Amino acid sequence: MSTSLVERDTAQPTRTTAPLGRLLAAEVRWVLRRPRTLVMLGLFALIPILIAVGIVIADRQAGGGLIGAVAGNGLVLPIAALTLSLTLLLPLAVAMAAADAIAGEASHGTLRGLLLAPVGRLRLVGVKAFGVLVVATLAVLVIAVVGVLAGTLIVGGSGQVVTLSGTTLGTGEALGRVALVAVWVVGQLAAVGAIALAISSLTEHPLVVLASVLGGLIVFGVLGAIPALDWLQPWLLTSGWAASADALRDPLPLGGLGESTLRALCYLAIGLGLTAVRMQRRDA
């Protein structure tokens, strides 16, 4: 046997890395093919419709605050729907996606194959985080788009928006405020998703992730409501979630939105960092 044949027989097989675009596309297809994702998006589409119908049935006597501002101002509806959903429903959706991303794979025995595949564990974390971000973005888009349509067709209005400050915004500027709130909400949900991914990497039980995330959000809400613990406000992710109402003020105050965004970025970095460290050390 020649030397070249011996070297060919003893050579180690070359590990090839799948293209990142193909991995991301496969993750998106996997996320969107889950029935629970489609059902969840359908339920989110009902939220602004139910709010609009409730306001019309109440003969536009909705009281004060964001809900009261929707009466006669259809384009306020998506902002109100996003604000209400951010308190619990949207974080629940993101936590479910993060729980399925790692803990769900582990419980079904498919995570071992992913860890052994020639993908790279850091890339795997990035792909899973992208899938969670897709769920968050789709959920927010559904509420925002259906909110605009429902606000225009059911609630009605002149196409202009009366702000909480008493001024009037044109249609284009009002839609810009809706887009701003939608992007801001996606950022807050990305932080929740990052923490949920970190918890998901520590367990094989998706329900543990859901319980931990929702329990943590409830605790944060309780701590933020206690005046004696005001010094904790800068550290609580949920403490800035009421800043979405600032989009209905004129001139637009960016302080609350900016501070909550920086806080979300910190939680995002911590969550993804913990997930990456855990996945690097996790046994296949």
C-alpha positions as YAML, in Angstrom:
chain: A
units: angstrom
residues:
- id: 1
  name: MET
  ca: [0.00, 0.00, 0.00]
- id: 2
  name: SER
  ca: [1.40, 3.35, -0.98]
- id: 3
  name: THR
  ca: [2.20, 6.10, 1.48]
- id: 4
  name: SER
  ca: [-0.52, 8.36, 0.05]
- id: 5
  name: LEU
  ca: [-3.16, 5.66, 0.65]
- id: 6
  name: VAL
  ca: [-1.98, 5.16, 4.23]
- id: 7
  name: GLU
  ca: [-2.14, 8.89, 4.90]
- id: 8
  name: ARG
  ca: [-5.59, 9.04, 3.33]
- id: 9
  name: ASP
  ca: [-6.86, 6.21, 5.53]
- id: 10
  name: THR
  ca: [-5.43, 7.67, 8.74]
- id: 11
  name: ALA
  ca: [-6.47, 11.27, 8.06]
- id: 12
  name: GLN
  ca: [-9.08, 12.69, 10.40]
- id: 13
  name: PRO
  ca: [-12.39, 13.79, 8.86]
- id: 14
  name: THR
  ca: [-12.72, 17.53, 8.46]
- id: 15
  name: ARG
  ca: [-15.49, 19.17, 10.47]
- id: 16
  name: THR
  ca: [-17.44, 21.65, 8.43]
- id: 17
  name: THR
  ca: [-19.47, 24.49, 9.88]
- id: 18
  name: ALA
  ca: [-22.97, 25.14, 8.64]
- id: 19
  name: PRO
  ca: [-23.57, 28.65, 7.26]
- id: 20
  name: LEU
  ca: [-25.01, 31.02, 9.84]
- id: 21
  name: GLY
  ca: [-27.83, 32.10, 7.54]
- id: 22
  name: ARG
  ca: [-28.98, 28.51, 7.13]
- id: 23
  name: LEU
  ca: [-28.94, 27.98, 10.89]
- id: 24
  name: LEU
  ca: [-30.99, 31.11, 11.53]
- id: 25
  name: ALA
  ca: [-33.50, 30.19, 8.83]
- id: 26
  name: ALA
  ca: [-33.86, 26.69, 10.27]
- id: 27
  name: GLU
  ca: [-34.44, 28.11, 13.75]
- id: 28
  name: VAL
  ca: [-37.12, 30.49, 12.48]
- id: 29
  name: ARG
  ca: [-38.88, 27.64, 10.65]
- id: 30
  name: TRP
  ca: [-38.74, 25.52, 13.80]
- id: 31
  name: VAL
  ca: [-40.20, 28.34, 15.89]
- id: 32
  name: LEU
  ca: [-43.00, 29.16, 13.45]
- id: 33
  name: ARG
  ca: [-44.02, 25.53, 12.97]
- id: 34
  name: ARG
  ca: [-44.89, 25.12, 16.63]
- id: 35
  name: PRO
  ca: [-48.67, 25.25, 17.06]
- id: 36
  name: ARG
  ca: [-48.34, 27.10, 20.36]
- id: 37
  name: THR
  ca: [-46.55, 29.95, 18.61]
- id: 38
  name: LEU
  ca: [-49.33, 30.37, 16.06]
- id: 39
  name: VAL
  ca: [-52.03, 30.15, 18.73]
- id: 40
  name: MET
  ca: [-50.18, 32.69, 20.85]
- id: 41
  name: LEU
  ca: [-49.92, 35.16, 17.96]
- id: 42
  name: GLY
  ca: [-53.63, 34.72, 17.29]
- id: 43
  name: LEU
  ca: [-54.44, 35.51, 20.91]
- id: 44
  name: PHE
  ca: [-52.24, 38.61, 20.80]
- id: 45
  name: ALA
  ca: [-54.17, 39.79, 17.75]
- id: 46
  name: LEU
  ca: [-57.35, 39.69, 19.85]
- id: 47
  name: ILE
  ca: [-56.03, 42.00, 22.56]
- id: 48
  name: PRO
  ca: [-56.38, 45.35, 20.72]
- id: 49
  name: ILE
  ca: [-59.68, 44.21, 19.19]
- id: 50
  name: LEU
  ca: [-61.13, 43.42, 22.60]
- id: 51
  name: ILE
  ca: [-59.95, 46.75, 24.00]
- id: 52
  name: ALA
  ca: [-61.48, 48.61, 21.05]
- id: 53
  name: VAL
  ca: [-64.80, 46.77, 21.32]
- id: 54
  name: GLY
  ca: [-64.88, 47.36, 25.08]
- id: 55
  name: ILE
  ca: [-64.38, 51.10, 24.60]
- id: 56
  name: VAL
  ca: [-67.12, 51.29, 21.97]
- id: 57
  name: ILE
  ca: [-69.55, 49.29, 24.13]
- id: 58
  name: ALA
  ca: [-68.78, 51.56, 27.08]
- id: 59
  name: ASP
  ca: [-69.92, 54.47, 24.90]
- id: 60
  name: ARG
  ca: [-66.39, 55.92, 24.95]
- id: 61
  name: GLN
  ca: [-66.52, 56.50, 28.70]
- id: 62
  name: ALA
  ca: [-63.28, 54.68, 29.48]
- id: 63
  name: GLY
  ca: [-62.03, 56.85, 32.33]
- id: 64
  name: GLY
  ca: [-58.55, 58.33, 32.53]
- id: 65
  name: GLY
  ca: [-55.07, 57.14, 31.70]
- id: 66
  name: LEU
  ca: [-54.08, 55.30, 28.55]
- id: 67
  name: ILE
  ca: [-57.39, 53.50, 28.12]
- id: 68
  name: GLY
  ca: [-59.29, 56.75, 28.47]
- id: 69
  name: ALA
  ca: [-57.01, 58.35, 25.87]
- id: 70
  name: VAL
  ca: [-58.02, 55.69, 23.32]
- id: 71
  name: ALA
  ca: [-61.59, 57.05, 23.15]
- id: 72
  name: GLY
  ca: [-61.80, 59.10, 19.98]
- id: 73
  name: ASN
  ca: [-58.07, 58.50, 19.30]
- id: 74
  name: GLY
  ca: [-57.81, 55.23, 17.44]
- id: 75
  name: LEU
  ca: [-54.05, 55.45, 16.95]
- id: 76
  name: VAL
  ca: [-53.57, 55.45, 20.72]
- id: 77
  name: LEU
  ca: [-54.95, 51.89, 20.83]
- id: 78
  name: PRO
  ca: [-51.72, 50.07, 19.78]
- id: 79
  name: ILE
  ca: [-49.72, 51.94, 22.43]
- id: 80
  name: ALA
  ca: [-52.27, 51.09, 25.11]
- id: 81
  name: ALA
  ca: [-52.42, 47.44, 24.00]
- id: 82
  name: LEU
  ca: [-48.62, 47.10, 24.04]
- id: 83
  name: THR
  ca: [-48.39, 48.72, 27.46]
- id: 84
  name: LEU
  ca: [-51.00, 46.41, 28.97]
- id: 85
  name: SER
  ca: [-49.50, 43.31, 27.33]
- id: 86
  name: LEU
  ca: [-45.99, 44.15, 28.54]
- id: 87
  name: THR
  ca: [-47.03, 43.69, 32.16]
- id: 88
  name: LEU
  ca: [-47.47, 39.90, 31.80]
- id: 89
  name: LEU
  ca: [-48.59, 38.43, 28.47]
- id: 90
  name: LEU
  ca: [-45.65, 39.42, 26.28]
- id: 91
  name: PRO
  ca: [-43.03, 38.31, 28.86]
- id: 92
  name: LEU
  ca: [-44.92, 35.02, 29.14]
- id: 93
  name: ALA
  ca: [-44.63, 34.47, 25.39]
- id: 94
  name: VAL
  ca: [-40.91, 35.23, 25.40]
- id: 95
  name: ALA
  ca: [-40.33, 33.00, 28.42]
- id: 96
  name: MET
  ca: [-42.13, 30.14, 26.63]
- id: 97
  name: ALA
  ca: [-39.91, 30.58, 23.58]
- id: 98
  name: ALA
  ca: [-36.75, 30.61, 25.70]
- id: 99
  name: ALA
  ca: [-37.91, 27.58, 27.67]
- id: 100
  name: ASP
  ca: [-38.43, 25.60, 24.46]
- id: 101
  name: ALA
  ca: [-35.14, 26.82, 22.99]
- id: 102
  name: ILE
  ca: [-32.82, 25.01, 25.42]
- id: 103
  name: ALA
  ca: [-34.68, 23.31, 28.27]
- id: 104
  name: GLY
  ca: [-37.27, 21.97, 25.84]
- id: 105
  name: GLU
  ca: [-34.55, 20.58, 23.59]
- id: 106
  name: ALA
  ca: [-32.90, 18.95, 26.60]
- id: 107
  name: SER
  ca: [-36.15, 17.37, 27.80]
- id: 108
  name: HIS
  ca: [-36.74, 15.86, 24.35]
- id: 109
  name: GLY
  ca: [-33.15, 14.61, 24.07]
- id: 110
  name: THR
  ca: [-32.31, 16.71, 21.01]
- id: 111
  name: LEU
  ca: [-29.95, 19.14, 22.74]
- id: 112
  name: ARG
  ca: [-27.19, 16.50, 22.84]
- id: 113
  name: GLY
  ca: [-27.23, 16.29, 19.05]
- id: 114
  name: LEU
  ca: [-27.04, 20.07, 18.76]
- id: 115
  name: LEU
  ca: [-24.07, 20.23, 21.13]
- id: 116
  name: LEU
  ca: [-22.23, 17.52, 19.16]
- id: 117
  name: ALA
  ca: [-22.99, 19.08, 15.79]
- id: 118
  name: PRO
  ca: [-20.28, 21.13, 14.02]
- id: 119
  name: VAL
  ca: [-21.99, 24.41, 14.86]
- id: 120
  name: GLY
  ca: [-20.06, 25.84, 17.78]
- id: 121
  name: ARG
  ca: [-21.69, 26.43, 21.12]
- id: 122
  name: LEU
  ca: [-21.47, 30.20, 21.00]
- id: 123
  name: ARG
  ca: [-23.13, 30.16, 17.58]
- id: 124
  name: LEU
  ca: [-25.77, 27.84, 18.99]
- id: 125
  name: VAL
  ca: [-26.51, 30.35, 21.75]
- id: 126
  name: GLY
  ca: [-26.76, 33.11, 19.16]
- id: 127
  name: VAL
  ca: [-29.14, 31.07, 17.02]
- id: 128
  name: LYS
  ca: [-31.38, 30.26, 19.98]
- id: 129
  name: ALA
  ca: [-31.36, 33.90, 21.09]
- id: 130
  name: PHE
  ca: [-32.33, 34.91, 17.56]
- id: 131
  name: GLY
  ca: [-35.30, 32.54, 17.67]
- id: 132
  name: VAL
  ca: [-36.51, 34.08, 20.93]
- id: 133
  name: LEU
  ca: [-36.08, 37.57, 19.44]
- id: 134
  name: VAL
  ca: [-38.16, 36.55, 16.42]
- id: 135
  name: VAL
  ca: [-41.02, 35.47, 18.70]
- id: 136
  name: ALA
  ca: [-40.83, 38.76, 20.61]
- id: 137
  name: THR
  ca: [-40.77, 40.82, 17.42]
- id: 138
  name: LEU
  ca: [-43.68, 38.96, 15.83]
- id: 139
  name: ALA
  ca: [-45.79, 39.27, 18.98]
- id: 140
  name: VAL
  ca: [-45.18, 43.03, 19.18]
- id: 141
  name: LEU
  ca: [-45.81, 43.50, 15.45]
- id: 142
  name: VAL
  ca: [-49.12, 41.62, 15.65]
- id: 143
  name: ILE
  ca: [-50.35, 43.81, 18.51]
- id: 144
  name: ALA
  ca: [-49.13, 47.03, 16.88]
- id: 145
  name: VAL
  ca: [-50.50, 46.34, 13.39]
- id: 146
  name: VAL
  ca: [-53.84, 44.96, 14.57]
- id: 147
  name: GLY
  ca: [-54.00, 47.83, 17.06]
- id: 148
  name: VAL
  ca: [-53.64, 50.42, 14.28]
- id: 149
  name: LEU
  ca: [-56.28, 48.68, 12.17]
- id: 150
  name: ALA
  ca: [-58.70, 48.16, 15.04]
- id: 151
  name: GLY
  ca: [-58.19, 51.69, 16.27]
- id: 152
  name: THR
  ca: [-58.91, 53.11, 12.83]
- id: 153
  name: LEU
  ca: [-61.88, 50.88, 11.96]
- id: 154
  name: ILE
  ca: [-63.54, 50.33, 15.35]
- id: 155
  name: VAL
  ca: [-62.59, 53.26, 17.57]
- id: 156
  name: GLY
  ca: [-62.24, 55.76, 14.77]
- id: 157
  name: GLY
  ca: [-61.00, 59.29, 15.01]
- id: 158
  name: SER
  ca: [-59.96, 62.11, 12.76]
- id: 159
  name: GLY
  ca: [-56.59, 60.61, 11.93]
- id: 160
  name: GLN
  ca: [-54.99, 62.93, 14.46]
- id: 161
  name: VAL
  ca: [-54.14, 62.09, 18.06]
- id: 162
  name: VAL
  ca: [-54.80, 64.19, 21.12]
- id: 163
  name: THR
  ca: [-51.86, 63.62, 23.48]
- id: 164
  name: LEU
  ca: [-51.96, 63.40, 27.25]
- id: 165
  name: SER
  ca: [-50.47, 66.90, 27.22]
- id: 166
  name: GLY
  ca: [-53.50, 68.26, 25.35]
- id: 167
  name: THR
  ca: [-51.72, 68.88, 22.03]
- id: 168
  name: THR
  ca: [-52.57, 67.28, 18.69]
- id: 169
  name: LEU
  ca: [-50.32, 65.04, 16.61]
- id: 170
  name: GLY
  ca: [-50.72, 64.36, 12.90]
- id: 171
  name: THR
  ca: [-51.18, 60.87, 11.53]
- id: 172
  name: GLY
  ca: [-47.55, 60.48, 10.47]
- id: 173
  name: GLU
  ca: [-46.17, 61.59, 13.80]
- id: 174
  name: ALA
  ca: [-48.67, 59.41, 15.67]
- id: 175
  name: LEU
  ca: [-47.60, 56.35, 13.67]
- id: 176
  name: GLY
  ca: [-43.99, 57.26, 14.43]
- id: 177
  name: ARG
  ca: [-44.81, 57.23, 18.16]
- id: 178
  name: VAL
  ca: [-46.41, 53.77, 17.73]
- id: 179
  name: ALA
  ca: [-43.28, 52.51, 15.96]
- id: 180
  name: LEU
  ca: [-41.08, 53.95, 18.72]
- id: 181
  name: VAL
  ca: [-43.05, 52.16, 21.43]
- id: 182
  name: ALA
  ca: [-43.00, 48.91, 19.44]
- id: 183
  name: VAL
  ca: [-39.19, 48.99, 19.08]
- id: 184
  name: TRP
  ca: [-38.83, 49.89, 22.75]
- id: 185
  name: VAL
  ca: [-41.07, 46.99, 23.83]
- id: 186
  name: VAL
  ca: [-39.03, 44.57, 21.70]
- id: 187
  name: GLY
  ca: [-35.92, 45.75, 23.54]
- id: 188
  name: GLN
  ca: [-37.52, 45.12, 26.93]
- id: 189
  name: LEU
  ca: [-38.64, 41.66, 25.81]
- id: 190
  name: ALA
  ca: [-35.14, 40.89, 24.53]
- id: 191
  name: ALA
  ca: [-33.85, 41.46, 28.06]
- id: 192
  name: VAL
  ca: [-36.53, 39.14, 29.48]
- id: 193
  name: GLY
  ca: [-35.66, 36.55, 26.85]
- id: 194
  name: ALA
  ca: [-31.95, 36.70, 27.67]
- id: 195
  name: ILE
  ca: [-32.59, 36.04, 31.36]
- id: 196
  name: ALA
  ca: [-35.02, 33.27, 30.44]
- id: 197
  name: LEU
  ca: [-32.39, 31.67, 28.19]
- id: 198
  name: ALA
  ca: [-29.89, 31.73, 31.06]
- id: 199
  name: ILE
  ca: [-32.39, 29.91, 33.29]
- id: 200
  name: SER
  ca: [-33.27, 27.55, 30.44]
- id: 201
  name: SER
  ca: [-29.62, 26.53, 30.11]
- id: 202
  name: LEU
  ca: [-29.59, 25.44, 33.76]
- id: 203
  name: THR
  ca: [-32.54, 23.05, 33.65]
- id: 204
  name: GLU
  ca: [-34.24, 20.39, 31.55]
- id: 205
  name: HIS
  ca: [-37.74, 21.40, 32.63]
- id: 206
  name: PRO
  ca: [-39.40, 24.22, 30.61]
- id: 207
  name: LEU
  ca: [-41.95, 24.86, 33.36]
- id: 208
  name: VAL
  ca: [-39.11, 25.83, 35.70]
- id: 209
  name: VAL
  ca: [-38.15, 28.58, 33.26]
- id: 210
  name: LEU
  ca: [-41.72, 29.89, 33.06]
- id: 211
  name: ALA
  ca: [-42.16, 29.84, 36.83]
- id: 212
  name: SER
  ca: [-38.81, 31.55, 37.44]
- id: 213
  name: VAL
  ca: [-39.33, 34.33, 34.91]
- id: 214
  name: LEU
  ca: [-42.91, 35.11, 35.86]
- id: 215
  name: GLY
  ca: [-42.13, 34.82, 39.56]
- id: 216
  name: GLY
  ca: [-39.21, 37.18, 39.13]
- id: 217
  name: LEU
  ca: [-41.34, 39.74, 37.28]
- id: 218
  name: ILE
  ca: [-43.98, 39.60, 40.00]
- id: 219
  name: VAL
  ca: [-41.35, 40.08, 42.70]
- id: 220
  name: PHE
  ca: [-39.87, 43.00, 40.76]
- id: 221
  name: GLY
  ca: [-43.32, 44.56, 40.51]
- id: 222
  name: VAL
  ca: [-43.95, 44.18, 44.24]
- id: 223
  name: LEU
  ca: [-40.55, 45.62, 45.15]
- id: 224
  name: GLY
  ca: [-41.10, 48.54, 42.81]
- id: 225
  name: ALA
  ca: [-44.43, 49.35, 44.47]
- id: 226
  name: ILE
  ca: [-42.93, 49.73, 47.97]
- id: 227
  name: PRO
  ca: [-41.96, 53.38, 48.62]
- id: 228
  name: ALA
  ca: [-39.34, 52.41, 51.20]
- id: 229
  name: LEU
  ca: [-37.47, 50.49, 48.47]
- id: 230
  name: ASP
  ca: [-37.18, 53.33, 45.99]
- id: 231
  name: TRP
  ca: [-33.41, 52.85, 45.98]
- id: 232
  name: LEU
  ca: [-34.01, 49.54, 44.16]
- id: 233
  name: GLN
  ca: [-35.77, 51.19, 41.23]
- id: 234
  name: PRO
  ca: [-32.65, 51.61, 39.04]
- id: 235
  name: TRP
  ca: [-31.93, 47.88, 39.36]
- id: 236
  name: LEU
  ca: [-35.39, 46.50, 38.56]
- id: 237
  name: LEU
  ca: [-36.11, 45.68, 34.92]
- id: 238
  name: THR
  ca: [-39.84, 46.37, 35.33]
- id: 239
  name: SER
  ca: [-39.45, 49.76, 36.98]
- id: 240
  name: GLY
  ca: [-39.34, 51.58, 33.64]
- id: 241
  name: TRP
  ca: [-42.13, 49.74, 31.86]
- id: 242
  name: ALA
  ca: [-44.61, 52.57, 32.44]
- id: 243
  name: ALA
  ca: [-42.43, 54.84, 30.27]
- id: 244
  name: SER
  ca: [-44.36, 53.78, 27.16]
- id: 245
  name: ALA
  ca: [-47.04, 56.31, 28.14]
- id: 246
  name: ASP
  ca: [-44.45, 59.05, 27.53]
- id: 247
  name: ALA
  ca: [-44.98, 58.49, 23.81]
- id: 248
  name: LEU
  ca: [-48.34, 60.24, 24.22]
- id: 249
  name: ARG
  ca: [-46.83, 63.40, 25.67]
- id: 250
  name: ASP
  ca: [-45.76, 66.47, 23.76]
- id: 251
  name: PRO
  ca: [-42.93, 67.30, 23.60]
- id: 252
  name: LEU
  ca: [-41.75, 63.70, 23.73]
- id: 253
  name: PRO
  ca: [-39.74, 63.04, 26.93]
- id: 254
  name: LEU
  ca: [-36.98, 60.52, 26.23]
- id: 255
  name: GLY
  ca: [-35.57, 60.21, 29.75]
- id: 256
  name: GLY
  ca: [-37.73, 57.30, 30.90]
- id: 257
  name: LEU
  ca: [-37.49, 55.45, 27.59]
- id: 258
  name: GLY
  ca: [-33.72, 55.91, 27.49]
- id: 259
  name: GLU
  ca: [-33.10, 54.79, 31.07]
- id: 260
  name: SER
  ca: [-35.26, 51.69, 30.68]
- id: 261
  name: THR
  ca: [-33.47, 50.86, 27.42]
- id: 262
  name: LEU
  ca: [-30.04, 51.06, 29.08]
- id: 263
  name: ARG
  ca: [-31.31, 48.89, 31.93]
- id: 264
  name: ALA
  ca: [-32.64, 46.34, 29.43]
- id: 265
  name: LEU
  ca: [-29.26, 46.29, 27.65]
- id: 266
  name: CYS
  ca: [-27.55, 45.46, 30.95]
- id: 267
  name: TYR
  ca: [-29.95, 42.58, 31.61]
- id: 268
  name: LEU
  ca: [-29.50, 41.44, 28.01]
- id: 269
  name: ALA
  ca: [-25.71, 41.32, 28.34]
- id: 270
  name: ILE
  ca: [-25.87, 39.51, 31.68]
- id: 271
  name: GLY
  ca: [-28.39, 36.95, 30.43]
- id: 272
  name: LEU
  ca: [-26.55, 36.14, 27.21]
- id: 273
  name: GLY
  ca: [-23.21, 36.05, 29.03]
- id: 274
  name: LEU
  ca: [-24.48, 33.55, 31.60]
- id: 275
  name: THR
  ca: [-26.05, 31.45, 28.86]
- id: 276
  name: ALA
  ca: [-22.81, 31.37, 26.86]
- id: 277
  name: VAL
  ca: [-20.74, 30.37, 29.90]
- id: 278
  name: ARG
  ca: [-23.18, 27.64, 30.87]
- id: 279
  name: MET
  ca: [-23.41, 26.19, 27.35]
- id: 280
  name: GLN
  ca: [-19.62, 26.16, 26.99]
- id: 281
  name: ARG
  ca: [-19.33, 24.06, 30.15]
- id: 282
  name: ARG
  ca: [-22.35, 21.88, 29.59]
- id: 283
  name: ASP
  ca: [-21.70, 18.20, 28.92]
- id: 284
  name: ALA
  ca: [-22.99, 16.92, 25.62]
...
